[in-house]
Amino acid sequence: MTHTPATPLPASLPRWLRPVMVADRTLSAWFVGCGFGFAPLLLALTDAPWAFALAVTAIALAGLWLGLLGVGMAVGLGHVLRAGDELPHDFWASIIQIPPPATTRSEGGHR
């Protein structure tokens, strides 16, 4: 359940930046989580060199893709900063899925 930013976004913001940032966030979580499973798996696979090489290759490819997403984020955010723009809070909240603030009613102090 993601929401799109309600505040107008700067014109310098690349359209591809938000999907790259969401993918980076998701892959980072998976990478850290899978690290706890891959560590014992690598110890168990030391006797099977082909399986060990396959597991290490999978870890390296995921790390490479995570690094490329990081470079993409740096380029996109640098583009926004170079233009002198600022990303609104709603944009960042949509990346990390913070729900929009609830509207409060001012009816005699009742909530």
C-alpha positions, 0 to 999 in steps of 0.5 A: 500500500504505497501512496504517491507524493501529494506535494508537487515534485521538482521538474529536475527529478528523474522519473526512474529515481523512485523505482530505483530507490524502492528496488534498492531498499527492497534488495538491501533488505533481502541481501541482509536477510539472506546473508543470515541464511547464506553464511551457514549454507556456504559452510555446508557447501565447502565440500561441493566446489560447484555448489559453493561456486554457484552460491558465491556467484549468486551472492556476488551478482546480488551485490553487484546489482545492489551496487549499481542501484546505489550508483543510480540513486547517487546519479539521480539525487545528484541531478536533483541537487545540481538543479538546486531543488529539494525533494519534499517529505512526501517523496521520501515517505512514499519510498519507505511507505510511511502512511500519510498523516491523519487529518485531525478534526478540531471539534471541541477537542474530541478525537 
